[in-house]
Amino acid sequence: MGTSAVVLGVDDNGTDDAIAQRLRDLGFVAGEPVRIAAHGPLGADPLLVQIGYTRFALRRAEAARVRIALNEAVTTIATAAAQG
Amino acid sequence: MGTSAVVLGVDDNGTDDAIAQRLRDLGFVAGEPVRIAAHGPLGADPLLVQIGYTRFALRRAEAARVRIALNEAVTTIATAAAQG
């Protein structure tokens, strides 16, 4: 249940984005596996997100800063080049 | 021309994989944008890959170690959660 993905980075919303910095401090950094728990009705806030053994409740505005790639979309350079 | 992607990591092939370590030393680390140049006939070797302003010619066995996500597959936690 839920969606597995890899964190690519956290985007700043303007300059000195304290929320983005806080997310990075919490462990939302490139390469970290993340699980997005199944959610309630559309627009449910906060979202339940897990990195390692730690679960975070993210507001939607926070979750929108975290760039990810779904595991199902992960490939390798060799495969991508072959499909070119 | 070519494919834009983000590096997720380099997988070791067994223990003490010197090639994998070398790729990480060269800059193939999580979060780095990478471009995979258009390639020749299927199976062409080496592949031309660019990180920042530096171009690398990777053998296919090296390119197979580098996990990536295509830019077109990049999303955010908020969007992924909304799509369930």
Backbone of each chain as nested JSON, in Angstrom:
{
  "chains": [
    {"id": "A", "residues": [
      {"number": 1, "name": "MET", "atoms": {"N": [0.852, -1.194, 0.0], "CA": [0.0, 0.0, 0.0], "C": [0.883, 1.238, 0.0]}},
      {"number": 2, "name": "GLY", "atoms": {"N": [0.486, 2.236, -0.717], "CA": [1.296, 3.442, -0.816], "C": [2.181, 3.403, -2.04]}},
      {"number": 3, "name": "THR", "atoms": {"N": [2.939, 4.464, -2.219], "CA": [3.765, 4.646, -3.404], "C": [5.226, 4.741, -2.996]}},
      {"number": 4, "name": "SER", "atoms": {"N": [6.103, 3.99, -3.678], "CA": [7.531, 4.052, -3.391], "C": [8.228, 4.928, -4.415]}},
      {"number": 5, "name": "ALA", "atoms": {"N": [9.147, 5.751, -3.917], "CA": [9.801, 6.72, -4.787], "C": [11.183, 7.039, -4.234]}},
      {"number": 6, "name": "VAL", "atoms": {"N": [11.923, 7.846, -4.97], "CA": [13.24, 8.319, -4.54], "C": [13.216, 9.84, -4.563]}},
      {"number": 7, "name": "VAL", "atoms": {"N": [13.763, 10.444, -3.506], "CA": [13.816, 11.905, -3.448], "C": [14.882, 12.416, -4.409]}},
      {"number": 8, "name": "LEU", "atoms": {"N": [14.557, 13.468, -5.157], "CA": [15.529, 14.109, -6.049], "C": [16.039, 15.417, -5.468]}},
      {"number": 9, "name": "GLY", "atoms": {"N": [15.212, 16.053, -4.648], "CA": [15.633, 17.31, -4.052], "C": [14.429, 18.075, -3.533]}},
      {"number": 10, "name": "VAL", "atoms": {"N": [14.714, 19.154, -2.809], "CA": [13.656, 20.024, -2.297], "C": [13.832, 21.389, -2.931]}},
      {"number": 11, "name": "ASP", "atoms": {"N": [12.787, 21.878, -3.56], "CA": [12.856, 23.18, -4.228], "C": [12.552, 24.3, -3.256]}},
      {"number": 12, "name": "ASP", "atoms": {"N": [13.366, 25.345, -3.305], "CA": [13.081, 26.534, -2.517], "C": [11.934, 27.307, -3.143]}},
      {"number": 13, "name": "ASN", "atoms": {"N": [11.068, 27.807, -2.296], "CA": [9.998, 28.686, -2.732], "C": [10.458, 30.105, -2.421]}},
      {"number": 14, "name": "GLY", "atoms": {"N": [11.133, 30.736, -3.392], "CA": [11.746, 32.038, -3.153], "C": [13.101, 31.873, -2.475]}},
      {"number": 15, "name": "THR", "atoms": {"N": [13.63, 32.958, -1.937], "CA": [14.951, 32.909, -1.284], "C": [14.776, 32.651, 0.206]}},
      {"number": 16, "name": "ASP", "atoms": {"N": [15.801, 32.037, 0.801], "CA": [15.776, 31.744, 2.234], "C": [14.473, 31.051, 2.633]}},
      {"number": 17, "name": "ASP", "atoms": {"N": [14.176, 29.969, 1.948], "CA": [12.948, 29.221, 2.23], "C": [13.214, 28.299, 3.425]}},
      {"number": 18, "name": "ALA", "atoms": {"N": [12.776, 28.742, 4.594], "CA": [13.053, 28.009, 5.831], "C": [12.379, 26.631, 5.821]}},
      {"number": 19, "name": "ILE", "atoms": {"N": [11.221, 26.55, 5.19], "CA": [10.513, 25.258, 5.139], "C": [11.304, 24.27, 4.295]}},
      {"number": 20, "name": "ALA", "atoms": {"N": [11.812, 24.716, 3.148], "CA": [12.62, 23.836, 2.296], "C": [13.875, 23.386, 3.043]}},
      {"number": 21, "name": "GLN", "atoms": {"N": [14.521, 24.316, 3.732], "CA": [15.727, 23.955, 4.475], "C": [15.41, 22.939, 5.56]}},
      {"number": 22, "name": "ARG", "atoms": {"N": [14.296, 23.147, 6.225], "CA": [13.869, 22.234, 7.291], "C": [13.624, 20.832, 6.733]}},
      {"number": 23, "name": "LEU", "atoms": {"N": [12.995, 20.757, 5.576], "CA": [12.75, 19.45, 4.947], "C": [14.071, 18.755, 4.646]}},
      {"number": 24, "name": "ARG", "atoms": {"N": [15.047, 19.493, 4.133], "CA": [16.369, 18.896, 3.862], "C": [17.016, 18.427, 5.164]}},
      {"number": 25, "name": "ASP", "atoms": {"N": [16.89, 19.242, 6.217], "CA": [17.466, 18.844, 7.51], "C": [16.817, 17.567, 8.028]}},
      {"number": 26, "name": "LEU", "atoms": {"N": [15.553, 17.383, 7.73], "CA": [14.824, 16.207, 8.21], "C": [15.201, 14.95, 7.428]}},
      {"number": 27, "name": "GLY", "atoms": {"N": [15.885, 15.123, 6.306], "CA": [16.317, 13.944, 5.565], "C": [15.767, 13.857, 4.148]}},
      {"number": 28, "name": "PHE", "atoms": {"N": [15.062, 14.871, 3.713], "CA": [14.564, 14.876, 2.331], "C": [15.69, 15.374, 1.422]}},
      {"number": 29, "name": "VAL", "atoms": {"N": [16.605, 14.454, 1.119], "CA": [17.758, 14.783, 0.281], "C": [17.844, 13.783, -0.865]}},
      {"number": 30, "name": "ALA", "atoms": {"N": [18.548, 14.185, -1.912], "CA": [18.623, 13.39, -3.136], "C": [19.108, 11.974, -2.835]}},
      {"number": 31, "name": "GLY", "atoms": {"N": [18.429, 11.01, -3.398], "CA": [18.825, 9.617, -3.284], "C": [18.097, 8.85, -2.197]}},
      {"number": 32, "name": "GLU", "atoms": {"N": [17.403, 9.562, -1.295], "CA": [16.708, 8.879, -0.204], "C": [15.423, 8.221, -0.697]}},
      {"number": 33, "name": "PRO", "atoms": {"N": [15.247, 6.945, -0.383], "CA": [13.971, 6.299, -0.692], "C": [12.875, 6.884, 0.185]}},
      {"number": 34, "name": "VAL", "atoms": {"N": [11.702, 7.016, -0.37], "CA": [10.571, 7.584, 0.372], "C": [9.32, 6.782, 0.048]}},
      {"number": 35, "name": "ARG", "atoms": {"N": [8.471, 6.609, 1.065], "CA": [7.178, 5.975, 0.816], "C": [6.081, 6.98, 1.122]}},
      {"number": 36, "name": "ILE", "atoms": {"N": [5.135, 7.041, 0.216], "CA": [4.0, 7.932, 0.395], "C": [2.817, 7.051, 0.746]}},
      {"number": 37, "name": "ALA", "atoms": {"N": [2.329, 7.195, 1.961], "CA": [1.251, 6.318, 2.428], "C": [-0.02, 6.575, 1.636]}},
      {"number": 38, "name": "ALA", "atoms": {"N": [-0.819, 5.552, 1.553], "CA": [-2.131, 5.713, 0.934], "C": [-2.833, 6.864, 1.648]}},
      {"number": 39, "name": "HIS", "atoms": {"N": [-3.579, 7.622, 0.927], "CA": [-4.147, 8.842, 1.491], "C": [-5.668, 8.765, 1.496]}},
      {"number": 40, "name": "GLY", "atoms": {"N": [-6.243, 9.695, 2.204], "CA": [-7.7, 9.744, 2.307], "C": [-8.312, 10.406, 1.091]}},
      {"number": 41, "name": "PRO", "atoms": {"N": [-9.401, 11.089, 1.299], "CA": [-10.084, 11.762, 0.185], "C": [-9.147, 12.745, -0.496]}},
      {"number": 42, "name": "LEU", "atoms": {"N": [-9.359, 12.988, -1.752], "CA": [-8.536, 13.925, -2.521], "C": [-8.424, 15.234, -1.75]}},
      {"number": 43, "name": "GLY", "atoms": {"N": [-7.212, 15.728, -1.687], "CA": [-6.996, 16.987, -0.996], "C": [-6.727, 16.809, 0.488]}},
      {"number": 44, "name": "ALA", "atoms": {"N": [-6.651, 15.548, 0.955], "CA": [-6.38, 15.3, 2.368], "C": [-5.075, 15.977, 2.764]}},
      {"number": 45, "name": "ASP", "atoms": {"N": [-5.044, 16.539, 3.935], "CA": [-3.898, 17.295, 4.428], "C": [-3.849, 17.068, 5.925]}},
      {"number": 46, "name": "PRO", "atoms": {"N": [-2.77, 16.617, 6.53], "CA": [-1.458, 16.377, 5.923], "C": [-1.338, 15.005, 5.267]}},
      {"number": 47, "name": "LEU", "atoms": {"N": [-0.24, 14.858, 4.502], "CA": [0.095, 13.583, 3.879], "C": [1.061, 12.833, 4.783]}},
      {"number": 48, "name": "LEU", "atoms": {"N": [0.944, 11.515, 4.797], "CA": [1.85, 10.687, 5.596], "C": [2.96, 10.163, 4.69]}},
      {"number": 49, "name": "VAL", "atoms": {"N": [4.209, 10.484, 5.065], "CA": [5.363, 10.177, 4.219], "C": [6.433, 9.539, 5.096]}},
      {"number": 50, "name": "GLN", "atoms": {"N": [7.079, 8.485, 4.609], "CA": [8.063, 7.774, 5.41], "C": [9.424, 7.763, 4.727]}},
      {"number": 51, "name": "ILE", "atoms": {"N": [10.446, 8.146, 5.49], "CA": [11.844, 8.034, 5.045], "C": [12.563, 7.168, 6.065]}},
      {"number": 52, "name": "GLY", "atoms": {"N": [13.136, 6.064, 5.619], "CA": [13.724, 5.121, 6.571], "C": [12.637, 4.648, 7.521]}},
      {"number": 53, "name": "TYR", "atoms": {"N": [12.896, 4.734, 8.822], "CA": [11.894, 4.293, 9.804], "C": [11.085, 5.457, 10.347]}},
      {"number": 54, "name": "THR", "atoms": {"N": [11.282, 6.622, 9.808], "CA": [10.64, 7.817, 10.348], "C": [9.481, 8.263, 9.473]}},
      {"number": 55, "name": "ARG", "atoms": {"N": [8.363, 8.519, 10.114], "CA": [7.198, 9.006, 9.374], "C": [7.009, 10.483, 9.617]}},
      {"number": 56, "name": "PHE", "atoms": {"N": [6.684, 11.164, 8.562], "CA": [6.439, 12.594, 8.637], "C": [5.028, 12.89, 8.146]}},
      {"number": 57, "name": "ALA", "atoms": {"N": [4.394, 13.824, 8.798], "CA": [3.124, 14.354, 8.307], "C": [3.431, 15.669, 7.61]}},
      {"number": 58, "name": "LEU", "atoms": {"N": [3.276, 15.664, 6.295], "CA": [3.599, 16.858, 5.514], "C": [2.334, 17.568, 5.076]}},
      {"number": 59, "name": "ARG", "atoms": {"N": [2.352, 18.881, 5.233], "CA": [1.286, 19.676, 4.628], "C": [1.48, 19.629, 3.117]}},
      {"number": 60, "name": "ARG", "atoms": {"N": [0.389, 19.878, 2.417], "CA": [0.475, 19.785, 0.956], "C": [1.482, 20.789, 0.384]}},
      {"number": 61, "name": "ALA", "atoms": {"N": [1.554, 21.956, 0.988], "CA": [2.501, 22.977, 0.497], "C": [3.945, 22.532, 0.704]}},
      {"number": 62, "name": "GLU", "atoms": {"N": [4.172, 21.729, 1.742], "CA": [5.507, 21.178, 1.959], "C": [5.779, 20.06, 0.951]}},
      {"number": 63, "name": "ALA", "atoms": {"N": [4.798, 19.185, 0.794], "CA": [4.962, 18.04, -0.104], "C": [5.184, 18.488, -1.547]}},
      {"number": 64, "name": "ALA", "atoms": {"N": [4.67, 19.653, -1.876], "CA": [4.817, 20.17, -3.246], "C": [6.251, 20.618, -3.526]}},
      {"number": 65, "name": "ARG", "atoms": {"N": [7.05, 20.844, -2.453], "CA": [8.441, 21.258, -2.64], "C": [9.369, 20.072, -2.906]}},
      {"number": 66, "name": "VAL", "atoms": {"N": [8.913, 18.861, -2.597], "CA": [9.81, 17.698, -2.652], "C": [9.677, 16.999, -3.995]}},
      {"number": 67, "name": "ARG", "atoms": {"N": [10.724, 17.134, -4.825], "CA": [10.756, 16.456, -6.12], "C": [11.126, 14.998, -5.928]}},
      {"number": 68, "name": "ILE", "atoms": {"N": [10.405, 14.128, -6.588], "CA": [10.659, 12.689, -6.488], "C": [10.557, 12.039, -7.868]}},
      {"number": 69, "name": "ALA", "atoms": {"N": [11.076, 10.815, -7.93], "CA": [10.821, 9.93, -9.069], "C": [10.202, 8.665, -8.506]}},
      {"number": 70, "name": "LEU", "atoms": {"N": [9.078, 8.263, -9.052], "CA": [8.469, 7.004, -8.631], "C": [9.399, 5.849, -8.982]}},
      {"number": 71, "name": "ASN", "atoms": {"N": [9.467, 4.855, -8.118], "CA": [10.361, 3.718, -8.369], "C": [10.081, 3.069, -9.717]}},
      {"number": 72, "name": "GLU", "atoms": {"N": [8.813, 3.029, -10.09], "CA": [8.453, 2.39, -11.354], "C": [9.021, 3.139, -12.559]}},
      {"number": 73, "name": "ALA", "atoms": {"N": [9.468, 4.389, -12.331], "CA": [10.03, 5.181, -13.434], "C": [11.553, 5.162, -13.43]}},
      {"number": 74, "name": "VAL", "atoms": {"N": [12.154, 4.46, -12.458], "CA": [13.612, 4.432, -12.36], "C": [14.186, 3.483, -13.41]}},
      {"number": 75, "name": "THR", "atoms": {"N": [15.242, 3.924, -14.073], "CA": [15.885, 3.115, -15.099], "C": [17.403, 3.317, -14.97]}},
      {"number": 76, "name": "THR", "atoms": {"N": [18.162, 2.898, -15.955], "CA": [19.603, 3.156, -15.945], "C": [19.964, 3.908, -17.224]}},
      {"number": 77, "name": "ILE", "atoms": {"N": [21.163, 4.499, -17.224], "CA": [21.601, 5.21, -18.42], "C": [21.645, 4.262, -19.613]}},
      {"number": 78, "name": "ALA", "atoms": {"N": [22.121, 3.035, -19.375], "CA": [22.229, 2.07, -20.472], "C": [20.858, 1.782, -21.083]}},
      {"number": 79, "name": "THR", "atoms": {"N": [19.867, 1.587, -20.217], "CA": [18.523, 1.272, -20.716], "C": [17.912, 2.485, -21.417]}},
      {"number": 80, "name": "ALA", "atoms": {"N": [18.078, 3.669, -20.808], "CA": [17.516, 4.873, -21.412], "C": [18.131, 5.134, -22.787]}},
      {"number": 81, "name": "ALA", "atoms": {"N": [19.426, 4.898, -22.91], "CA": [20.095, 5.124, -24.193], "C": [19.6, 4.129, -25.25]}},
      {"number": 82, "name": "ALA", "atoms": {"N": [19.372, 2.919, -24.825], "CA": [18.91, 1.906, -25.771], "C": [17.51, 2.224, -26.281]}},
      {"number": 83, "name": "GLN", "atoms": {"N": [16.728, 2.929, -25.415], "CA": [15.358, 3.283, -25.81], "C": [15.32, 4.644, -26.465]}},
      {"number": 84, "name": "GLY", "atoms": {"N": [16.445, 5.351, -26.39], "CA": [16.756, 6.644, -26.921], "C": [15.719, 7.468, -27.523]}}
    ]},
    {"id": "B", "residues": [
      {"number": 1, "name": "MET", "atoms": {"N": [17.917, 17.405, -28.485], "CA": [18.421, 16.083, -28.831], "C": [18.996, 15.434, -27.597]}},
      {"number": 2, "name": "GLY", "atoms": {"N": [18.773, 14.161, -27.443], "CA": [19.235, 13.473, -26.254], "C": [18.156, 13.442, -25.193]}},
      {"number": 3, "name": "THR", "atoms": {"N": [18.48, 12.802, -24.076], "CA": [17.525, 12.571, -23.013], "C": [18.017, 13.249, -21.743]}},
      {"number": 4, "name": "SER", "atoms": {"N": [17.14, 13.994, -21.074], "CA": [17.507, 14.644, -19.822], "C": [16.982, 13.834, -18.652]}},
      {"number": 5, "name": "ALA", "atoms": {"N": [17.816, 13.69, -17.636], "CA": [17.467, 12.843, -16.502], "C": [18.18, 13.342, -15.253]}},
      {"number": 6, "name": "VAL", "atoms": {"N": [17.887, 12.714, -14.135], "CA": [18.549, 13.012, -12.863], "C": [19.158, 11.718, -12.34]}},
      {"number": 7, "name": "VAL", "atoms": {"N": [20.399, 11.805, -11.866], "CA": [21.058, 10.628, -11.306], "C": [20.45, 10.295, -9.94]}},
      {"number": 8, "name": "LEU", "atoms": {"N": [20.186, 9.019, -9.71], "CA": [19.697, 8.557, -8.405], "C": [20.797, 7.875, -7.609]}},
      {"number": 9, "name": "GLY", "atoms": {"N": [21.761, 7.302, -8.297], "CA": [22.848, 6.638, -7.598], "C": [23.555, 5.678, -8.531]}},
      {"number": 10, "name": "VAL", "atoms": {"N": [24.678, 5.16, -8.052], "CA": [25.437, 4.17, -8.812], "C": [25.425, 2.868, -8.021]}},
      {"number": 11, "name": "ASP", "atoms": {"N": [25.01, 1.806, -8.666], "CA": [24.93, 0.507, -7.994], "C": [26.269, -0.22, -8.087]}},
      {"number": 12, "name": "ASP", "atoms": {"N": [26.695, -0.773, -6.954], "CA": [27.889, -1.608, -6.964], "C": [27.574, -2.948, -7.589]}},
      {"number": 13, "name": "ASN", "atoms": {"N": [28.507, -3.422, -8.381], "CA": [28.412, -4.761, -8.952], "C": [29.31, -5.653, -8.092]}},
      {"number": 14, "name": "GLY", "atoms": {"N": [28.726, -6.251, -7.052], "CA": [29.523, -7.0, -6.083], "C": [30.138, -6.061, -5.055]}},
      {"number": 15, "name": "THR", "atoms": {"N": [31.116, -6.566, -4.302], "CA": [31.752, -5.739, -3.275], "C": [32.993, -5.074, -3.85]}},
      {"number": 16, "name": "ASP", "atoms": {"N": [33.33, -3.923, -3.267], "CA": [34.516, -3.178, -3.71], "C": [34.514, -3.001, -5.227]}},
      {"number": 17, "name": "ASP", "atoms": {"N": [33.431, -2.451, -5.732], "CA": [33.314, -2.234, -7.174], "C": [34.044, -0.939, -7.522]}},
      {"number": 18, "name": "ALA", "atoms": {"N": [35.276, -1.07, -8.028], "CA": [36.108, 0.104, -8.308], "C": [35.487, 0.972, -9.394]}},
      {"number": 19, "name": "ILE", "atoms": {"N": [34.821, 0.338, -10.341], "CA": [34.197, 1.112, -11.423], "C": [33.069, 1.972, -10.876]}},
      {"number": 20, "name": "ALA", "atoms": {"N": [32.244, 1.396, -10.006], "CA": [31.148, 2.16, -9.402], "C": [31.708, 3.327, -8.584]}},
      {"number": 21, "name": "GLN", "atoms": {"N": [32.748, 3.076, -7.828], "CA": [33.344, 4.141, -7.013], "C": [33.909, 5.238, -7.899]}},
      {"number": 22, "name": "ARG", "atoms": {"N": [34.543, 4.838, -8.99], "CA": [35.106, 5.806, -9.925], "C": [33.998, 6.685, -10.524]}},
      {"number": 23, "name": "LEU", "atoms": {"N": [32.875, 6.059, -10.876], "CA": [31.759, 6.834, -11.433], "C": [31.259, 7.857, -10.407]}},
      {"number": 24, "name": "ARG", "atoms": {"N": [31.173, 7.462, -9.15], "CA": [30.747, 8.416, -8.106], "C": [31.77, 9.538, -7.969]}},
      {"number": 25, "name": "ASP", "atoms": {"N": [33.058, 9.185, -8.017], "CA": [34.104, 10.209, -7.921], "C": [34.006, 11.194, -9.076]}},
      {"number": 26, "name": "LEU", "atoms": {"N": [33.586, 10.715, -10.229], "CA": [33.488, 11.576, -11.409], "C": [32.277, 12.501, -11.347]}},
      {"number": 27, "name": "GLY", "atoms": {"N": [31.366, 12.261, -10.415], "CA": [30.223, 13.152, -10.269], "C": [28.874, 12.5, -10.498]}},
      {"number": 28, "name": "PHE", "atoms": {"N": [28.866, 11.197, -10.679], "CA": [27.585, 10.502, -10.832], "C": [27.023, 10.218, -9.44]}},
      {"number": 29, "name": "VAL", "atoms": {"N": [26.406, 11.258, -8.868], "CA": [25.852, 11.161, -7.521], "C": [24.398, 11.632, -7.542]}},
      {"number": 30, "name": "ALA", "atoms": {"N": [23.657, 11.205, -6.538], "CA": [22.221, 11.474, -6.481], "C": [21.939, 12.968, -6.603]}},
      {"number": 31, "name": "GLY", "atoms": {"N": [20.985, 13.297, -7.438], "CA": [20.55, 14.672, -7.594], "C": [21.18, 15.395, -8.773]}},
      {"number": 32, "name": "GLU", "atoms": {"N": [22.243, 14.832, -9.343], "CA": [22.913, 15.512, -10.454], "C": [22.123, 15.365, -11.751]}},
      {"number": 33, "name": "PRO", "atoms": {"N": [21.875, 16.472, -12.43], "CA": [21.251, 16.39, -13.761], "C": [22.229, 15.757, -14.739]}},
      {"number": 34, "name": "VAL", "atoms": {"N": [21.709, 14.96, -15.637], "CA": [22.553, 14.275, -16.615], "C": [21.855, 14.308, -17.971]}},
      {"number": 35, "name": "ARG", "atoms": {"N": [22.669, 14.457, -19.021], "CA": [22.107, 14.371, -20.367], "C": [22.734, 13.182, -21.086]}},
      {"number": 36, "name": "ILE", "atoms": {"N": [21.893, 12.42, -21.712], "CA": [22.355, 11.27, -22.479], "C": [22.232, 11.648, -23.941]}},
      {"number": 37, "name": "ALA", "atoms": {"N": [23.381, 11.752, -24.604], "CA": [23.377, 12.214, -25.99], "C": [22.673, 11.204, -26.882]}},
      {"number": 38, "name": "ALA", "atoms": {"N": [22.142, 11.712, -27.956], "CA": [21.563, 10.814, -28.953], "C": [22.63, 9.808, -29.339]}},
      {"number": 39, "name": "HIS", "atoms": {"N": [22.244, 8.606, -29.586], "CA": [23.215, 7.535, -29.797], "C": [23.079, 6.968, -31.195]}},
      {"number": 40, "name": "GLY", "atoms": {"N": [24.066, 6.228, -31.554], "CA": [24.095, 5.623, -32.873], "C": [23.248, 4.373, -32.917]}},
      {"number": 41, "name": "PRO", "atoms": {"N": [23.654, 3.437, -33.722], "CA": [22.891, 2.195, -33.871], "C": [22.741, 1.499, -32.531]}},
      {"number": 42, "name": "LEU", "atoms": {"N": [21.696, 0.75, -32.369], "CA": [21.43, 0.024, -31.122], "C": [22.684, -0.751, -30.728]}},
      {"number": 43, "name": "GLY", "atoms": {"N": [23.038, -0.645, -29.455], "CA": [24.208, -1.36, -28.971], "C": [25.489, -0.567, -29.111]}},
      {"number": 44, "name": "ALA", "atoms": {"N": [25.357, 0.693, -29.578], "CA": [26.558, 1.517, -29.721], "C": [27.268, 1.629, -28.386]}},
      {"number": 45, "name": "ASP", "atoms": {"N": [28.57, 1.589, -28.419], "CA": [29.387, 1.59, -27.216], "C": [30.668, 2.332, -27.568]}},
      {"number": 46, "name": "PRO", "atoms": {"N": [31.114, 3.384, -26.886], "CA": [30.533, 3.893, -25.643], "C": [29.372, 4.858, -25.867]}},
      {"number": 47, "name": "LEU", "atoms": {"N": [28.679, 5.163, -24.77], "CA": [27.613, 6.155, -24.77], "C": [28.183, 7.504, -24.36]}},
      {"number": 48, "name": "LEU", "atoms": {"N": [27.643, 8.563, -24.937], "CA": [28.08, 9.91, -24.59], "C": [27.106, 10.497, -23.577]}},
      {"number": 49, "name": "VAL", "atoms": {"N": [27.653, 10.867, -22.402], "CA": [26.83, 11.312, -21.281], "C": [27.422, 12.592, -20.725]}},
      {"number": 50, "name": "GLN", "atoms": {"N": [26.581, 13.569, -20.41], "CA": [27.068, 14.866, -19.941], "C": [26.527, 15.194, -18.56]}},
      {"number": 51, "name": "ILE", "atoms": {"N": [27.456, 15.575, -17.648], "CA": [27.073, 16.078, -16.321], "C": [27.685, 17.456, -16.194]}},
      {"number": 52, "name": "GLY", "atoms": {"N": [26.851, 18.469, -15.995], "CA": [27.364, 19.839, -15.989], "C": [27.96, 20.136, -17.343]}},
      {"number": 53, "name": "TYR", "atoms": {"N": [29.193, 20.629, -17.37], "CA": [29.835, 20.935, -18.639], "C": [30.762, 19.82, -19.097]}},
      {"number": 54, "name": "THR", "atoms": {"N": [30.779, 18.722, -18.376], "CA": [31.722, 17.65, -18.659], "C": [31.039, 16.49, -19.361]}},
      {"number": 55, "name": "ARG", "atoms": {"N": [31.673, 16.033, -20.434], "CA": [31.123, 14.891, -21.156], "C": [31.941, 13.651, -20.861]}},
      {"number": 56, "name": "PHE", "atoms": {"N": [31.261, 12.572, -20.68], "CA": [31.899, 11.289, -20.407], "C": [31.495, 10.289, -21.481]}},
      {"number": 57, "name": "ALA", "atoms": {"N": [32.446, 9.469, -21.862], "CA": [32.134, 8.334, -22.726], "C": [32.062, 7.103, -21.832]}},
      {"number": 58, "name": "LEU", "atoms": {"N": [30.86, 6.584, -21.677], "CA": [30.658, 5.439, -20.784], "C": [30.473, 4.165, -21.596]}},
      {"number": 59, "name": "ARG", "atoms": {"N": [31.168, 3.118, -21.146], "CA": [30.87, 1.808, -21.699], "C": [29.494, 1.39, -21.209]}},
      {"number": 60, "name": "ARG", "atoms": {"N": [28.894, 0.485, -21.95], "CA": [27.545, 0.077, -21.609], "C": [27.494, -0.562, -20.204]}},
      {"number": 61, "name": "ALA", "atoms": {"N": [28.538, -1.303, -19.855], "CA": [28.567, -1.939, -18.526], "C": [28.664, -0.897, -17.42]}},
      {"number": 62, "name": "GLU", "atoms": {"N": [29.284, 0.246, -17.718], "CA": [29.326, 1.334, -16.739], "C": [27.959, 2.022, -16.673]}},
      {"number": 63, "name": "ALA", "atoms": {"N": [27.41, 2.316, -17.843], "CA": [26.123, 3.018, -17.906], "C": [25.016, 2.221, -17.223]}},
      {"number": 64, "name": "ALA", "atoms": {"N": [25.174, 0.901, -17.207], "CA": [24.156, 0.051, -16.59], "C": [24.167, 0.164, -15.07]}},
      {"number": 65, "name": "ARG", "atoms": {"N": [25.261, 0.706, -14.504], "CA": [25.342, 0.855, -13.05], "C": [24.664, 2.132, -12.561]}},
      {"number": 66, "name": "VAL", "atoms": {"N": [24.422, 3.068, -13.465], "CA": [23.941, 4.392, -13.055], "C": [22.418, 4.45, -13.128]}},
      {"number": 67, "name": "ARG", "atoms": {"N": [21.794, 4.482, -11.953], "CA": [20.334, 4.6, -11.888], "C": [19.929, 6.047, -12.117]}},
      {"number": 68, "name": "ILE", "atoms": {"N": [18.924, 6.239, -12.933], "CA": [18.434, 7.587, -13.236], "C": [16.912, 7.599, -13.269]}},
      {"number": 69, "name": "ALA", "atoms": {"N": [16.376, 8.81, -13.206], "CA": [14.964, 9.036, -13.503], "C": [14.916, 10.044, -14.634]}},
      {"number": 70, "name": "LEU", "atoms": {"N": [14.183, 9.734, -15.687], "CA": [14.018, 10.692, -16.782], "C": [13.276, 11.915, -16.251]}},
      {"number": 71, "name": "ASN", "atoms": {"N": [13.667, 13.088, -16.744], "CA": [13.016, 14.316, -16.269], "C": [11.509, 14.283, -16.463]}},
      {"number": 72, "name": "GLU", "atoms": {"N": [11.082, 13.654, -17.542], "CA": [9.639, 13.603, -17.815], "C": [8.899, 12.788, -16.769]}},
      {"number": 73, "name": "ALA", "atoms": {"N": [9.637, 11.978, -15.975], "CA": [8.997, 11.162, -14.936], "C": [9.09, 11.81, -13.559]}},
      {"number": 74, "name": "VAL", "atoms": {"N": [9.711, 12.994, -13.479], "CA": [9.873, 13.648, -12.18], "C": [8.565, 14.303, -11.768]}},
      {"number": 75, "name": "THR", "atoms": {"N": [8.203, 14.127, -10.501], "CA": [6.972, 14.705, -9.988], "C": [7.263, 15.21, -8.576]}},
      {"number": 76, "name": "THR", "atoms": {"N": [6.238, 15.534, -7.808], "CA": [6.437, 15.926, -6.409], "C": [5.613, 14.986, -5.532]}},
      {"number": 77, "name": "ILE", "atoms": {"N": [5.923, 14.975, -4.245], "CA": [5.148, 14.139, -3.318], "C": [3.681, 14.54, -3.362]}},
      {"number": 78, "name": "ALA", "atoms": {"N": [3.414, 15.845, -3.42], "CA": [2.024, 16.308, -3.423], "C": [1.269, 15.77, -4.634]}},
      {"number": 79, "name": "THR", "atoms": {"N": [1.917, 15.832, -5.798], "CA": [1.259, 15.358, -7.021], "C": [1.091, 13.852, -6.993]}},
      {"number": 80, "name": "ALA", "atoms": {"N": [2.136, 13.132, -6.545], "CA": [2.055, 11.671, -6.491], "C": [0.948, 11.229, -5.544]}},
      {"number": 81, "name": "ALA", "atoms": {"N": [0.796, 11.934, -4.426], "CA": [-0.235, 11.566, -3.457], "C": [-1.629, 11.823, -4.029]}},
      {"number": 82, "name": "ALA", "atoms": {"N": [-1.757, 12.907, -4.77], "CA": [-3.06, 13.238, -5.343], "C": [-3.481, 12.216, -6.39]}},
      {"number": 83, "name": "GLN", "atoms": {"N": [-2.464, 11.587, -7.03], "CA": [-2.763, 10.593, -8.063], "C": [-2.827, 9.193, -7.488]}},
      {"number": 84, "name": "GLY", "atoms": {"N": [-2.58, 9.102, -6.193], "CA": [-2.772, 7.875, -5.419], "C": [-1.894, 6.728, -5.782]}}
    ]}
  ]
}
